[in-house]
């Protein structure tokens, strides 16, 4: 069985996330995609973040009725509750490292199962800085949603130093779009170049502040949740 793991803040989950997951399902024949909201994202600890329960609830709403999609509590705090404080929460000190989540999930999988980590190209460019990045490439395959302006060389050069090809190897690919499969020693990356959507959490929050409809960015059920809970107002 092929399983996709899609982690992130999901603050909120939007149409770009769902498009990536759908494309990954089709490309890699995924039986299920687990959406894993981070309780303490390592690279975003300084910015305000909605409570875990709000983000999890929005994922549940966005994926309801989609057989292959499911929200996951892999990175949930031991105890959490929905708070009426416009979604802000006090975070514990320990961050959620992706390698720990991957290893925890693999304990419940069969040896024959294949695990795919879904990620956007912007996050992937920092992959070498991630905790135990080399180990991640040993434990799972990557599905990377690319966008215009990125080449195969950019993807290869973003790899951790121990896995990165020499520059003379990647130089011929500087003008080749980041698409197809990139297979290197110990690295398997599936590149998606048809799913990019110019959606961001910043744009969604600006729309909330301006009182504009959100269904351009998120599922109607998520837009309704944001309106009812007052999320992102004043942020």
One Martini backbone bead per residue (centre of mass of N, CA, C, O) as a GRO file, in nm:
protein
  235
    1UNK     BB    1   0.098   0.035   0.020
    2UNK     BB    2   0.029   0.379  -0.041
    3UNK     BB    3   0.150   0.653   0.162
    4UNK     BB    4   0.059   0.978   0.261
    5UNK     BB    5   0.245   1.262   0.398
    6UNK     BB    6   0.097   1.576   0.524
    7UNK     BB    7   0.262   1.845   0.644
    8UNK     BB    8   0.174   2.125   0.870
    9UNK     BB    9  -0.010   2.395   0.972
   10UNK     BB   10  -0.282   2.460   0.848
   11UNK     BB   11  -0.336   2.816   0.848
   12UNK     BB   12  -0.511   2.710   0.653
   13UNK     BB   13  -0.656   2.492   0.473
   14UNK     BB   14  -0.626   2.464   0.113
   15UNK     BB   15  -0.649   2.424  -0.227
   16UNK     BB   16  -0.346   2.364  -0.265
   17UNK     BB   17  -0.330   2.118  -0.083
   18UNK     BB   18  -0.547   1.945  -0.231
   19UNK     BB   19  -0.410   1.942  -0.509
   20UNK     BB   20  -0.156   1.796  -0.424
   21UNK     BB   21  -0.291   1.539  -0.313
   22UNK     BB   22  -0.433   1.454  -0.573
   23UNK     BB   23  -0.178   1.435  -0.752
   24UNK     BB   24  -0.031   1.225  -0.577
   25UNK     BB   25  -0.238   1.000  -0.601
   26UNK     BB   26  -0.213   0.968  -0.909
   27UNK     BB   27   0.099   0.939  -0.945
   28UNK     BB   28   0.145   0.723  -0.672
   29UNK     BB   29  -0.095   0.550  -0.583
   30UNK     BB   30  -0.260   0.643  -0.336
   31UNK     BB   31  -0.459   0.529  -0.067
   32UNK     BB   32  -0.344   0.760   0.137
   33UNK     BB   33  -0.387   1.081   0.306
   34UNK     BB   34  -0.213   1.241   0.566
   35UNK     BB   35  -0.306   1.508   0.770
   36UNK     BB   36  -0.046   1.692   0.958
   37UNK     BB   37  -0.064   1.884   1.215
   38UNK     BB   38   0.136   2.104   1.377
   39UNK     BB   39   0.212   2.199   1.692
   40UNK     BB   40   0.548   2.245   1.652
   41UNK     BB   41   0.699   2.414   1.425
   42UNK     BB   42   1.034   2.457   1.379
   43UNK     BB   43   1.017   2.713   1.148
   44UNK     BB   44   0.743   2.866   1.320
   45UNK     BB   45   0.774   2.971   1.634
   46UNK     BB   46   0.737   3.301   1.601
   47UNK     BB   47   0.455   3.268   1.492
   48UNK     BB   48   0.140   3.286   1.478
   49UNK     BB   49  -0.099   3.030   1.597
   50UNK     BB   50  -0.336   2.829   1.575
   51UNK     BB   51  -0.500   2.612   1.720
   52UNK     BB   52  -0.493   2.285   1.682
   53UNK     BB   53  -0.802   2.228   1.682
   54UNK     BB   54  -0.869   2.417   1.446
   55UNK     BB   55  -0.688   2.287   1.230
   56UNK     BB   56  -0.808   2.007   1.249
   57UNK     BB   57  -1.103   2.082   1.186
   58UNK     BB   58  -1.046   2.194   0.898
   59UNK     BB   59  -0.943   1.929   0.784
   60UNK     BB   60  -1.196   1.761   0.835
   61UNK     BB   61  -1.375   1.936   0.651
   62UNK     BB   62  -1.204   1.929   0.380
   63UNK     BB   63  -1.202   1.586   0.383
   64UNK     BB   64  -1.483   1.535   0.370
   65UNK     BB   65  -1.570   1.267   0.150
   66UNK     BB   66  -1.268   1.178   0.113
   67UNK     BB   67  -1.149   0.870   0.105
   68UNK     BB   68  -0.816   0.932   0.086
   69UNK     BB   69  -0.866   1.132   0.323
   70UNK     BB   70  -0.696   1.231   0.645
   71UNK     BB   71  -0.680   1.313   0.954
   72UNK     BB   72  -0.411   1.375   1.200
   73UNK     BB   73  -0.253   1.295   1.540
   74UNK     BB   74   0.067   1.267   1.534
   75UNK     BB   75   0.112   1.594   1.651
   76UNK     BB   76  -0.039   1.597   1.901
   77UNK     BB   77  -0.117   1.689   2.185
   78UNK     BB   78  -0.206   1.528   2.462
   79UNK     BB   79  -0.372   1.799   2.523
   80UNK     BB   80  -0.677   1.938   2.381
   81UNK     BB   81  -0.865   2.249   2.317
   82UNK     BB   82  -1.116   2.454   2.244
   83UNK     BB   83  -1.070   2.804   2.207
   84UNK     BB   84  -1.198   3.149   2.278
   85UNK     BB   85  -0.906   3.316   2.143
   86UNK     BB   86  -0.881   3.323   1.829
   87UNK     BB   87  -0.674   3.054   1.830
   88UNK     BB   88  -0.473   3.088   2.042
   89UNK     BB   89  -0.161   2.938   2.163
   90UNK     BB   90   0.031   2.754   2.387
   91UNK     BB   91   0.347   2.633   2.339
   92UNK     BB   92   0.556   2.403   2.349
   93UNK     BB   93   0.897   2.352   2.317
   94UNK     BB   94   0.871   2.097   2.152
   95UNK     BB   95   0.924   2.002   1.847
   96UNK     BB   96   0.812   1.882   1.528
   97UNK     BB   97   0.964   1.624   1.375
   98UNK     BB   98   0.945   1.452   1.087
   99UNK     BB   99   1.110   1.200   1.155
  100UNK     BB  100   0.936   1.117   1.399
  101UNK     BB  101   0.670   1.086   1.244
  102UNK     BB  102   0.761   0.875   1.042
  103UNK     BB  103   0.848   0.655   1.248
  104UNK     BB  104   0.574   0.632   1.386
  105UNK     BB  105   0.412   0.548   1.136
  106UNK     BB  106   0.586   0.293   1.049
  107UNK     BB  107   0.494   0.113   1.292
  108UNK     BB  108   0.194   0.075   1.140
  109UNK     BB  109   0.334  -0.052   0.904
  110UNK     BB  110   0.426  -0.232   0.647
  111UNK     BB  111   0.700  -0.339   0.476
  112UNK     BB  112   0.551  -0.301   0.186
  113UNK     BB  113   0.512  -0.021   0.240
  114UNK     BB  114   0.479   0.315   0.109
  115UNK     BB  115   0.633   0.632   0.174
  116UNK     BB  116   0.504   0.970   0.127
  117UNK     BB  117   0.628   1.301   0.107
  118UNK     BB  118   0.462   1.601   0.120
  119UNK     BB  119   0.574   1.898  -0.073
  120UNK     BB  120   0.686   2.205  -0.127
  121UNK     BB  121   0.932   2.379  -0.287
  122UNK     BB  122   0.992   2.593  -0.070
  123UNK     BB  123   1.046   2.389   0.158
  124UNK     BB  124   1.259   2.211   0.007
  125UNK     BB  125   1.495   2.426  -0.006
  126UNK     BB  126   1.530   2.357   0.331
  127UNK     BB  127   1.592   2.048   0.387
  128UNK     BB  128   1.895   2.056   0.492
  129UNK     BB  129   1.787   2.194   0.780
  130UNK     BB  130   1.667   1.953   0.878
  131UNK     BB  131   1.606   1.713   1.091
  132UNK     BB  132   1.753   1.451   0.976
  133UNK     BB  133   1.748   1.458   0.656
  134UNK     BB  134   1.882   1.198   0.555
  135UNK     BB  135   1.681   1.002   0.693
  136UNK     BB  136   1.429   1.077   0.530
  137UNK     BB  137   1.533   0.953   0.254
  138UNK     BB  138   1.534   0.657   0.375
  139UNK     BB  139   1.214   0.644   0.472
  140UNK     BB  140   1.126   0.817   0.206
  141UNK     BB  141   0.941   0.958  -0.032
  142UNK     BB  142   0.907   1.231  -0.259
  143UNK     BB  143   0.659   1.498  -0.302
  144UNK     BB  144   0.694   1.773  -0.530
  145UNK     BB  145   0.568   2.095  -0.561
  146UNK     BB  146   0.603   2.285  -0.816
  147UNK     BB  147   0.721   2.582  -0.998
  148UNK     BB  148   0.786   2.840  -1.159
  149UNK     BB  149   1.158   2.866  -1.176
  150UNK     BB  150   1.222   2.562  -1.138
  151UNK     BB  151   1.475   2.322  -1.133
  152UNK     BB  152   1.646   2.033  -1.119
  153UNK     BB  153   1.895   2.165  -0.992
  154UNK     BB  154   1.751   2.290  -0.749
  155UNK     BB  155   1.668   2.024  -0.622
  156UNK     BB  156   1.947   1.889  -0.596
  157UNK     BB  157   2.084   2.140  -0.437
  158UNK     BB  158   1.887   2.100  -0.175
  159UNK     BB  159   2.032   1.881  -0.072
  160UNK     BB  160   2.209   1.726   0.123
  161UNK     BB  161   2.542   1.702   0.106
  162UNK     BB  162   2.555   1.377   0.108
  163UNK     BB  163   2.330   1.379  -0.156
  164UNK     BB  164   2.470   1.575  -0.338
  165UNK     BB  165   2.553   1.656  -0.632
  166UNK     BB  166   2.761   1.758  -0.840
  167UNK     BB  167   2.776   2.041  -1.029
  168UNK     BB  168   2.854   1.899  -1.301
  169UNK     BB  169   2.587   1.732  -1.297
  170UNK     BB  170   2.361   1.974  -1.268
  171UNK     BB  171   2.416   2.194  -1.482
  172UNK     BB  172   2.243   2.077  -1.735
  173UNK     BB  173   1.960   2.134  -1.540
  174UNK     BB  174   1.904   2.452  -1.513
  175UNK     BB  175   1.676   2.454  -1.771
  176UNK     BB  176   1.511   2.227  -1.635
  177UNK     BB  177   1.227   2.143  -1.537
  178UNK     BB  178   1.054   2.050  -1.245
  179UNK     BB  179   1.017   1.720  -1.348
  180UNK     BB  180   0.936   1.420  -1.263
  181UNK     BB  181   1.204   1.201  -1.182
  182UNK     BB  182   1.438   1.179  -0.902
  183UNK     BB  183   1.728   0.961  -0.918
  184UNK     BB  184   1.929   0.879  -0.648
  185UNK     BB  185   2.134   0.806  -0.406
  186UNK     BB  186   1.885   0.763  -0.169
  187UNK     BB  187   1.682   0.914  -0.386
  188UNK     BB  188   1.322   1.001  -0.413
  189UNK     BB  189   1.162   1.218  -0.660
  190UNK     BB  190   0.842   1.361  -0.712
  191UNK     BB  191   0.735   1.580  -0.967
  192UNK     BB  192   0.508   1.861  -0.958
  193UNK     BB  193   0.389   2.108  -1.221
  194UNK     BB  194   0.037   2.123  -1.212
  195UNK     BB  195  -0.048   2.249  -0.894
  196UNK     BB  196  -0.012   2.541  -0.885
  197UNK     BB  197  -0.129   2.782  -0.634
  198UNK     BB  198  -0.197   3.124  -0.542
  199UNK     BB  199  -0.190   3.031  -0.219
  200UNK     BB  200  -0.227   3.184   0.111
  201UNK     BB  201  -0.245   3.270   0.437
  202UNK     BB  202  -0.216   3.572   0.390
  203UNK     BB  203  -0.451   3.604   0.186
  204UNK     BB  204  -0.670   3.501   0.379
  205UNK     BB  205  -0.633   3.715   0.603
  206UNK     BB  206  -0.689   3.957   0.420
  207UNK     BB  207  -0.978   3.870   0.350
  208UNK     BB  208  -1.087   3.880   0.635
  209UNK     BB  209  -1.021   4.182   0.693
  210UNK     BB  210  -1.201   4.269   0.424
  211UNK     BB  211  -1.462   4.079   0.397
  212UNK     BB  212  -1.407   3.845   0.206
  213UNK     BB  213  -1.441   3.585   0.031
  214UNK     BB  214  -1.305   3.233   0.073
  215UNK     BB  215  -1.379   3.018  -0.162
  216UNK     BB  216  -1.122   3.067  -0.337
  217UNK     BB  217  -0.930   2.918  -0.109
  218UNK     BB  218  -1.162   2.748   0.034
  219UNK     BB  219  -1.373   2.558   0.164
  220UNK     BB  220  -1.688   2.621   0.263
  221UNK     BB  221  -1.660   2.488   0.547
  222UNK     BB  222  -1.410   2.658   0.624
  223UNK     BB  223  -1.525   2.939   0.587
  224UNK     BB  224  -1.747   2.900   0.800
  225UNK     BB  225  -1.559   2.846   1.040
  226UNK     BB  226  -1.404   3.112   1.036
  227UNK     BB  227  -1.651   3.292   1.080
  228UNK     BB  228  -1.765   3.163   1.350
  229UNK     BB  229  -1.473   3.186   1.515
  230UNK     BB  230  -1.282   3.438   1.423
  231UNK     BB  231  -1.053   3.380   1.257
  232UNK     BB  232  -0.792   3.620   1.186
  233UNK     BB  233  -0.874   3.845   1.356
  234UNK     BB  234  -0.624   4.079   1.401
  235UNK     BB  235  -0.375   3.929   1.203
   0.00000   0.00000   0.00000
